[in-house]
Amino acid sequence: MENIERGGYIRMTRVFVMRYNKGKLPPSTITEEMKKEITEKMSEFLKDNPDVKFNGLWVNKEGIGICDWEAPDAETVRKAVEAVGSPYDEVIEVEKIL
């Protein structure tokens, strides 16, 4: 999906960061300290990149998860995840069809 500027706005792309094997995070293993550290790093990145929106991380009991982002492109999200130091298996740009 290509970014299109219209009336001063940039159409954002939906990007998912997938965790199948690397960096599995079962909810029972995530401590408050871990959440705080990740939140601080994420806040820094988002402050420096106001065109990026983090919508959340969802994981199942085995730790397989997905992060939901809106950004100009998938590469920007890849940079965000790497800045936080979070392992991932795949960063994919998606388009809503239904």
Number of C-alpha atoms within 10 A of each C-alpha: 13 10 13 12 10 8 6 7 9 14 16 19 19 21 25 22 22 21 21 16 13 14 15 20 19 15 14 9 11 10 9 9 9 11 10 11 12 15 13 13 15 17 14 14 17 15 10 9 13 9 13 20 16 16 12 9 13 14 15 12 12 12 19 18 21 20 18 16 22 20 22 21 20 21 14 16 25 18 12 20 19 12 13 17 12 13 15 20 13 14 18 16 18 12 10 5 4 3
